Amino acid sequence: MSFSIKAFSGKQAAAHIEEIAALRIEVFREFPYLYDGSFEYEKEYLARYFNAPDAKIFLVFDEKNAVGVTTCIPLWQEIPEIQKPFMEMGLNLQEYFYLGESILKKEYRGQGIGKKFFQFREEEAKKHSQVKYTTFSALTRKEDHLLKPDDYKSLNGFWRKSGYVLESDLYTFLCWKDVDQLKETRKKLEFWIKKL
């Protein structure tokens, strides 16, 4: 398959909100996130990337169709829920660059795009001289979750090969509605960190 990856920020990124939201809603519906998404929620969530001066959104295109997206933003420009655990541990927000979601349609996985996502975002982080680490958060689910597919494979191994270390003392909580739930519930996300 042939594809291209393009970087966007600010108003240019916001122009792609429908494509980005559709990708997030489709892919995050899968295990482990099980996200029952809506465009209204997406519009509010994505505003942080459109408004932050140093945020970047990378879109993957197969010809003209968006088939993947990944995001990044300086931690000091992130929402309080992401900043809070670092502040509570006495860590300097200015030294961390936050890597948001990495999303790909199923048929485009396993072709090295995930590695490019890390490469592009880490290069973005290095543009800030004070940044020493990149970090992202990942949802934790019970091993025996009823909606866990038999063929599910954790990405932990890939993240470790990419140089990231799980810091289980660093975690936060976010809320969203699961596909099998009537209301939003609180989810625990743990942080992975890499020294640049």
Summary of the structure (lengths in Angstrom):
residues: 196
radius of gyration: 16.1
end to end distance: 31.3
largest distance: 45.7
contacts: 551
relative contact order: 0.16
helix: 34%
strand: 33%
